[in-house]
Amino acid sequence: MSAEKTAIQTTYFSILSNSALAIIKGFAGFFGNSYALIADAIESTTDIFASLLVLFGIKYSSRPADKNHPYGHGRAEPLITFLVVGFLIASALLIAYKSILNIQIPHDLPKPWTLLVLGGIILWKEYSFRLVIQKSIQTNSSSLRADAWHHRSDAITSVAAFIGISLALYLGKGYEAADDWAALLASFFILYNSYQIFRPALAEVMDEHLYDDLIAEIRKVSVTVMGIVATEKCFIRKAGMKYHVDLHAIVDGTITVKQGHDLAHQLKDTLREQMPQLGHVLIHIEPSP
């Protein structure tokens, strides 16, 4: 299965999962007197829209190169990641605002059974995070990585809610707002995770040098091609799920231009065959001293 299809299927999983959990949390929070669970439901609802954005970004960034986009449409993916981060920040601020309001309003203790609901949610969300983060690594997708951290953020808010409700039930009357404080604390975790998602996407847009392991692999594969003496400069930029490469290859300085040209094509074909994550590969031939 291609990286694009894997990413799309994983995103559909996130959409269905978040839709079901938003309903479960909303009902459990309303009938269980827990704002922490309602805050969780709010985050899951924003996660649905974020996952829809990720789905759009993956499909759009997978479009082939054209006249106006010779390197393809891959840069759409980190831009979508920025929008996803915006959803995360918005949900964190909304949760914080509502938590502060609820802390000041007297209300009933949460129902004990809400802890069972939260326990199941925490386990499912952690499983979802591990599944989606594995797929993001497999497909080299930054927006899928952002989607994975949505699941982890959801798990964190659920853990905070679990602790808050447990404290409220254990300490009893006068501590009804413990789960509201838990929701407020969770909003800060979400903001921190937002930065963790934003930073790699920004690095991708700015073409930061982050690919030493990939460069080492490219150099290793390159010298297996008969006629390639060594490699010199190697620059990599990521766009979507592909890595575009500019490589200087050293060859015997006495061969003809035609032979050098053929070697460049052979090297390019070998790299793309053995490293399917590579996109556009530009080979510059350098004569050996």
SULVEN-V447393 format. One record per residue. N is the residue number from 1. SS is DSSP state (helix for helix, strand for strand, loop for the rest). PSI is psi in whole degrees, 0 to 359 (NA if undefined). D_LAST is the distance of its C-alpha to the last C-alpha in Angstrom with 1 decimal. Layout:
# SULVEN-V447393
n/ss/psi/d_last
N/SS/PSI/D_LAST
N/SS/PSI/D_LAST
This chain:
# SULVEN-V447393
n/ss/psi/d_last
1/loop/138/44.5
2/loop/161/42.0
3/helix/321/41.2
4/helix/315/43.2
5/helix/320/46.3
6/helix/315/46.1
7/helix/319/45.9
8/helix/315/48.8
9/helix/320/51.0
10/helix/323/50.3
11/helix/321/51.4
12/helix/321/54.6
13/helix/315/55.3
14/helix/318/55.0
15/helix/312/57.3
16/helix/318/60.0
17/helix/312/59.8
18/helix/326/60.1
19/helix/313/63.0
20/helix/317/65.0
21/helix/325/64.4
22/helix/319/65.3
23/helix/313/68.7
24/helix/313/69.3
25/helix/320/68.5
26/helix/312/70.5
27/helix/316/73.6
28/helix/321/73.3
29/helix/319/72.8
30/helix/311/75.8
31/helix/343/78.2
32/loop/7/76.9
33/loop/41/77.2
34/loop/112/73.6
35/helix/331/71.6
36/helix/321/68.5
37/helix/323/68.7
38/helix/320/69.3
39/helix/319/66.3
40/helix/318/64.3
41/helix/322/65.7
42/helix/316/64.6
43/helix/319/61.0
44/helix/326/61.0
45/helix/317/62.3
46/helix/329/59.5
47/helix/327/57.1
48/helix/311/58.4
49/helix/324/57.4
50/helix/318/54.1
51/helix/325/53.4
52/helix/321/54.4
53/helix/317/51.9
54/helix/317/49.2
55/helix/315/50.3
56/helix/316/50.0
57/helix/318/46.6
58/helix/316/45.2
59/helix/318/46.6
60/helix/317/45.5
61/helix/343/41.9
62/loop/355/41.6
63/loop/144/42.1
64/loop/165/39.4
65/loop/149/37.2
66/loop/188/38.9
67/loop/319/38.5
68/loop/344/39.3
69/loop/73/37.4
70/loop/338/34.1
71/loop/11/33.1
72/loop/191/36.5
73/loop/19/39.4
74/loop/332/38.1
75/loop/351/38.5
76/helix/332/42.2
77/helix/310/42.2
78/helix/331/41.5
79/helix/320/43.9
80/helix/323/46.6
81/helix/321/45.8
82/helix/320/46.8
83/helix/321/50.1
84/helix/318/50.6
85/helix/322/50.2
86/helix/319/52.7
87/helix/317/55.2
88/helix/314/54.7
89/helix/318/55.3
90/helix/317/58.3
91/helix/323/59.8
92/helix/316/59.3
93/helix/321/61.1
94/helix/316/63.9
95/helix/316/64.4
96/helix/316/64.5
97/helix/312/66.9
98/helix/324/69.2
99/helix/315/69.1
100/helix/320/70.2
101/helix/315/73.1
102/helix/331/74.2
103/helix/329/74.2
104/loop/352/76.9
105/loop/124/79.0
106/loop/138/81.3
107/loop/170/80.8
108/loop/160/81.6
109/loop/148/79.6
110/loop/156/77.1
111/loop/141/78.3
112/loop/327/77.3
113/loop/345/76.2
114/helix/336/73.3
115/helix/325/71.5
116/helix/318/71.5
117/helix/313/69.9
118/helix/321/67.3
119/helix/315/66.5
120/helix/320/65.8
121/helix/317/63.7
122/helix/314/61.5
123/helix/317/60.7
124/helix/319/60.0
125/helix/323/57.8
126/helix/320/55.7
127/helix/317/55.3
128/helix/317/54.3
129/helix/312/51.7
130/helix/322/50.1
131/helix/311/50.1
132/helix/323/48.7
133/helix/325/46.0
134/helix/318/44.8
135/helix/327/44.7
136/helix/323/42.8
137/helix/318/40.1
138/helix/325/40.1
139/helix/356/39.8
140/loop/36/37.6
141/loop/118/40.5
142/helix/325/41.1
143/helix/328/44.6
144/helix/325/45.6
145/helix/319/44.6
146/helix/319/46.9
147/helix/322/49.6
148/helix/318/49.3
149/helix/339/49.8
150/helix/316/52.9
151/helix/317/54.3
152/helix/320/53.5
153/helix/320/55.1
154/helix/319/58.1
155/helix/320/58.3
156/helix/316/58.2
157/helix/326/61.0
158/helix/322/63.0
159/helix/316/62.6
160/helix/318/63.7
161/helix/319/66.7
162/helix/314/67.6
163/helix/316/67.7
164/helix/315/69.6
165/helix/320/72.2
166/helix/316/72.6
167/helix/317/73.3
168/helix/317/75.8
169/helix/323/77.7
170/helix/316/77.7
171/helix/336/78.8
172/loop/205/81.2
173/loop/138/83.0
174/loop/346/81.5
175/loop/26/77.9
176/loop/333/77.8
177/loop/5/74.8
178/helix/321/72.6
179/helix/336/70.8
180/helix/319/70.4
181/helix/324/68.7
182/helix/318/66.5
183/helix/321/65.5
184/helix/316/64.7
185/helix/320/62.5
186/helix/326/60.7
187/helix/327/60.0
188/helix/324/57.8
189/helix/321/55.9
190/helix/318/55.3
191/helix/320/54.0
192/helix/315/51.6
193/helix/328/50.3
194/helix/317/50.0
195/helix/319/47.4
196/helix/329/45.6
197/helix/320/45.3
198/helix/320/44.5
199/helix/311/41.6
200/helix/325/39.1
201/helix/321/40.1
202/helix/319/39.5
203/helix/323/36.0
204/helix/317/35.3
205/helix/325/36.5
206/loop/4/34.5
207/loop/44/31.2
208/loop/151/31.0
209/loop/103/28.2
210/loop/14/30.1
211/loop/45/28.1
212/helix/319/26.0
213/helix/319/27.4
214/helix/321/26.6
215/helix/318/23.0
216/helix/320/22.6
217/helix/320/24.3
218/helix/316/22.1
219/helix/320/18.9
220/helix/315/20.8
221/helix/322/21.9
222/helix/316/18.6
223/loop/356/16.9
224/loop/346/20.0
225/loop/123/19.1
226/loop/123/17.9
227/loop/343/14.5
228/strand/111/13.4
229/strand/316/10.8
230/strand/181/11.6
231/strand/154/13.0
232/strand/252/12.6
233/strand/144/15.6
234/strand/115/18.9
235/strand/140/22.1
236/strand/137/25.5
237/strand/140/28.9
238/strand/136/32.1
239/strand/111/34.7
240/loop/234/37.7
241/loop/7/36.9
242/strand/153/33.4
243/strand/122/30.0
244/strand/136/27.8
245/strand/134/24.0
246/strand/116/21.1
247/strand/133/17.8
248/strand/120/14.2
249/strand/135/12.6
250/strand/130/9.1
251/strand/171/9.3
252/loop/125/8.2
253/loop/353/7.1
254/loop/355/10.1
255/loop/165/12.7
256/loop/165/15.4
257/helix/320/16.2
258/helix/317/19.2
259/helix/321/17.3
260/helix/320/15.1
261/helix/316/18.4
262/helix/321/20.1
263/helix/320/17.7
264/helix/317/18.2
265/helix/321/21.9
266/helix/318/21.9
267/helix/316/20.2
268/helix/313/22.7
269/helix/320/25.6
270/helix/316/24.7
271/helix/315/24.5
272/helix/332/27.8
273/helix/316/29.5
274/helix/343/28.8
275/loop/80/29.2
276/loop/347/32.1
277/loop/352/32.3
278/strand/144/29.3
279/strand/251/30.3
280/strand/130/28.1
281/strand/119/24.4
282/strand/121/21.9
283/strand/127/18.4
284/strand/123/15.6
285/strand/129/12.6
286/strand/136/9.1
287/strand/140/6.3
288/loop/139/3.8
289/loop/NA/0.0
